């Protein structure tokens, strides 16, 4: 188990349980990842830990357990092979560069021991190669990708009650094949150098009333109108197939957002260089200013632009940021402050509870104007216009910036008109230099 912390509709688990052999569930807290996290209060580690405790309670009722270890995954697999007679291993595929390298090493060890390995699609609806243009090449623009996805799913927004053409993997119906074993203790947070913190509920909820209102409410940060599914899709506590079916029934807009997630995952698979480079190579020539002081002001929510600052303070305090504000804060950092988009991407990666490499990277490149299907580089959000449109009564701003309107709130760090003209000039120069 990795990014699939559930017993329901789990593709790899379903196939393992149907193999006819007893199934051991195994999870590793990856030391290589955790040691790179700077914050001992990281809520994501807390979320995973609490979810595993929840799973252990479910499994105890079945007379089984999930074996949880902390260490280097390669070494932990060697430990497992020494202590159990393993004939086959089943897992759901991950597409990030580190995961691909790790899984390649583990596969080599398993093959060397004569252990069969079966891997499955579970994290997305569509992998690379499933939706392509007529010439077989991957889509790099979302709208035709979306049309192709709808066609493949048999989906028509005008007929939302028609079931999506998605396979089900009802692993929950075959749990009698789990290995019967006494429960083992789980590594404590303290033993992994983390502290217990509050985090979202580890059991996902998708109330139909919220999903029906999603299209109307999703752009207004003062309204709790988003689904908060992100963290559950990130760690697999919710099946993407279940989320898609319910979204198709209640909210076509939400289904399209889920397919944006698939689109960015496909882009990362097809063009792995985007992990550290802009998709549009012209942006390699961009003359970033990268002022540490301005970057710090942005990180801390002290730029003097209230909508930007409120979004950053929400992120820092909770690990969540409304999607409208993700777009605005990203655009502001890149196009107003002339800070390399990779700085902002890394900061979001360190803070977001629902951090997903493909989605975060795709979103930042979109905002910067350097990605696939990106907002044109000359489209520059006006923070004041965004404020007037999406928080006109300053409800969200005043909730996160109590000093707003007093002398303690900073003056704007930069003039919007000046910043806009400067970015346009430098972007044009970068494009001309590359061509």
N, C-alpha and C positions, 0 to 999 in steps of 0.2 A: 504494500500500500504506500502511495506517495501523495499524489494530488487527487485522491479518490477516496476520501475518508468516510465511506458510507457502505452499508450492506445492501441498499436498494438500487436496482437498475445500474449495476456495476458490471461493465462488459468483461473485464478480466476475471473478476470473481465469479461471474456467471459461468464462464467457460471452464474455470478450474473446478467448480462444484459439479459440473456435468461430466467431468473426466472419469468419474467412478472411483476415485481415490480420495482418502481423507485429505483435507485442506488445512494447512497452517497459515494463519495471517501473520505477516511480518512487516514491521515498520522501523525505520532507522531515523532518529534525529541526526541529521548530517552535520558532523563537526566542521566540515569544510565550509559550510554555509553559515552556521551559527557563530563561528569564531570571527566572521567578518562583520557581524552586526555590532554596531557601536553602543547601542542602547540596551542596558540590562533590563529595562522595563518594556521591551518590545512586545506590543500587544499581539502580534502575529504568532509569536512562539507560545504565548499564553493561549491563544485560540486553538492552536493545534493540540496543545497539551490537554486542554479541557475537552476537546472533541474526542481525543483518545480515551480519556476517562469515561466519557459518555458511551463510546463504543464498547469498552470493557464491561460496562454495566449491562448493555444489551447482550453481549456474548456470554456473560455469566449465567444468564437465564437459559442459555442454550447449552450450558456445560462446556463452553469453549473460551477462547481468549485470543487477543492479539499480542504477539510477542514484540515488545518495544525495546529497542536498544539505542544507545548513544555512542557515536564514534564515526570512523571513516567507513562509508558504505561498502567499499571493497573488502576491507578487513572484517566487517560484520557479516558479510556473506560467507567468507571463509569460516567464520565461527559457526554459522548456521549449518554449513555442509559438514563440519566436524561433529555436530551434535544431533543431526537428524539424517535419516536416509531419504534423500530427496531425489525423485525421479523426473520431475518437471517443475518449471517455474512459470508463472503467469503474471504479467504486469501490463498496465495501461501506458501507452506511449506518452513521452514528454518530448518537447521540440526545442527546448532551449539548449544553447551550445554546451553548457556545463553538463546538463542532463544527458545529452547525447554521448559525450565523452565518458561520463560515469557508467552509463548503461553498456557502452561498448566494452569497457574493462570487465564489468560483471559478466557479460555474455561470454567473454573469453574464458573466464574462470569456470563458468558452468559447462561450457562445451568441453573444456579440458577434463572435466570430471564425468563426462558422459550424460550430463543433465540436459534435457530438452528445454527450450525456451520458446514461449509463445507470447507475442505482444499484440495489443489491441488498441483500436481507436476508441477513446472514451471522453477525452477532454473537450472535443469539438464535434460539431455536426459534420464538417467536411475538412478533410486533410488536403494537403498539396496534391494536385493531380486529379482530384475528383470533380472540380469545376474548372474548366479551361475554355479558352477561346477556340474558335474553329481550327486554328493552326496548332492547337495543342499547348500554346504558351499560357502562362498564368495571367489572370486579370491584374491590372494595376490601377483600375478605376472602379470605384465601389458600385455605382449604379448598374452597369451591366452584370457585375458579379451578383448583385442582389436579385436581378431578374432571373439569372441562371439558377440561383439557389431556390427561389420560389418555384421555378419549373421542376427542379429535382424533388422538392418537398411536396409537390402537388398542391401548392398553396395559392389561394386567391383571397385577398382581403375582403372581397365582397361576399365570400362564403366562409366565414370564420368557423362554423360548426363542422366543416369537413375535416376529418382527421388528417394530420400530417403523415406523409409517407416516411416514417422513421421506425426503424426496428426497436423493439424493446428487449431488454436483457434482465428479466425478473430474477435476479440473484436471490432476492429475499424468499423465493419459493423453494429454494434448494439448500437451506442452511443446515439441514440434517447431516450434510456431508462434511461439516466442519470438524476438525480434529477435537476429540474430547480430551480436555486437559484442565488441570487446576490453574487458577489465575496466578500470574507472576506480577511482582511489583513493577510499576512504571518509573523510569528515572525522574527524579524530582527536578523542578525548575532550578532550584538552588544548586544542584549537582552539575547543571549545565551553565551556571553563571548567569541565570536570569532570576527576576523577581516576579511574584504574582501581581497581576494588574487586572483591572476590569477590561472586558472585551465584549464584542457582540455575542448574542446568544448563539450557541453552536448548533442549534436546531433551526434550519431555515423555515421561514414562513412566506407564503405567497398569497395574501388575501386578495380575492377577486375584485373587491371594491377598490383597492389601491391600484391594481393593474388596469382596471377600466378607466380610472382617472389619470393614468400616467401621462397620456399625451397632453392633457390640459395643464397638469401641475408640474411637469418635470423641469421647466425652465426657471422656476421661481424658488430661489434658495431659502426664503423665509417659510416656505411650505414644505412639510415633510412628505413630499410627493414622489420620491423615487423608491425603488424596490429594495435597495440595500442587498441585492443578490450578489454583488461583486465578490465579496469575500467567500461566499459559499461556492461560487463557481471556481474561484481561484484554488481552493483547497478540496474541491470535490465533495463537499458535504451536501451538495445539491447536484443532481444529474442535469446536464445540459439538455438532454432529450425531454425530461419532464418540464424544465423551464420553457423550452421552445413550444411544447404542446399547449401549455397553459397560456403563454404569451399569444400564440396564434388565435386562441379562442377569445381572449379579452382585450388584446392590445396589439394591433399590427405594428405600431411604432416601436413597441418594446421588442417584438420579434426582429425588426430590422436592426435594432441596437445589438441584439445577440449575434446577428450575422456580421455586424462590424467587427465584433470580437473574433469571429472565425476568419474574416478577411485579413485582419492584422496577423493572426497566427499563420495563415497561408503565406503572407508576404515574408514573414521571418523565416519560414521553411524554404521558400523559393529563392529568397535573396538574403542569406545570412549575414552579409556585410552590413546590412542596415543596423545591426546591433551596435555598431560603433561609427558608422559613416552615414552621411545623408544619402537618400535614394537618388536625389537630383544632384549630380556631381558638381554642378555649378556652385553649390553652397560650400564646397571645400575651399573656395577662394574668398569667402566672406571675411571682412576685416572686423572681427569682434573686438569690442573694447574690454570686456571681462573685468570690470572694476570690482574688486573684492568688497568694497564698502557698499556699493549699490546692490550687489548680490546679497550681502548680509541683510540689508534693509528689506529686500524682497522676501528673504527667508523668514524674517521675524515679523512681517506684516507691518512695516513702518515706512511705507513709500509715500504716504500722503494721498494716496488714491484709495478711498474707503472700500470700494467693492473688491479691489485686489487684496487689500490688507485683511479684510474680514475673511476672505477665502483662505488665506495663508494661516491665519490664527485658528480657524476651524481645523485645518489640516494638522497643525502642530499640537493642538489640544486633544484631538479625537482620532486621528488617523483616517478621517473621512473628509472628502471634499466634493461638493456638489459638482456635477459635470459641467454645467454652465461656467462655473468658476475655474474649473481646470483649464478650459479653453481660454478664458480671459487672463488668468495669471500667467499661463504659458506664453501667450501672445505678448503680454506686457514685458515679461523678462527678456524675450528675444528681440522684439521690435521697438520697444521703448528704451530699454536699458542696454541693448546691444551685448547681451550675455549669451554665449554659446548655448544652444538648446540642450547640449549634453550635460551641462551643469545642472539645469533645471530637471532634466530627466533623472539624473542621479539623486537629486534631493527628494523628488517624489518617490523614487524607489525606496529610499530610506524611511519614508513616513507612511505611505499608503497601506492601509490594512489589506486592500484588495490588489496590491501591486502584482501585476502580470507583465513580464518583459515585453511581450508582443504588443499588448494594448497600450502600455505606457510609452513605448518607443513610437508606435504608430501615431498616438495622440500628440506627442511632442513634435514629431516631424510634420504632422498636419498643421499644427499651430504655427510652426516656424515657416511653413511654405516650402519645405525641402523634401517632403515625402511623396509617397504614392497618393494620388487623388487628394493632394494637399490643397488647403486654402491658398489661393494665389498669394505670392509674396507681397503683392501690393494691397491685399486686404488687411487692414490694421484696425483692430478693435479700438474704439474710443471708450475708455473706462467710464467717462461721464454718461455717454449714451447708453451703455450697458446698465449703469445704475438707474437711469431714468426709466428704462424699459422693464427691468426685471426686479428692481427693489426700490420703487419710486418713493415709498414712505420710509425708507431706511430702516425697516424692521430688522432685517438680517444684519446690517451694518452695526446698528446700536446694540444688538445682542452680543456681538463679538468685539466691538470697540467701545467700551464704556466711556472713554475719554473723547470720543468724537464730538466735535463742536466746541471743544475747550482749547485753551492755549497749550495744553499738554499733547495735543495731536499734531504730528509734524506737517509742515507745508509740503506740497507736491515736490517730489525729488527731481522732477523734470517737466518741461513744458510739452504738452501733447503734440502741438503743431510742429514744434522743432524736432521732436523725436520721430514723428512720422516722416517728415521731409528727409531727415538724416538717413533713416533706414532705407527709404526708397532709393536715395542716391547711391548708397553703398551696395545695395542688392543689385542695382543695374550695373554698377561697376564690376561686381563679381561675375555676373552673367556675361558681360562683354569680354572680360579677361579670359574666361573659360572657353568662349567660342572664338 
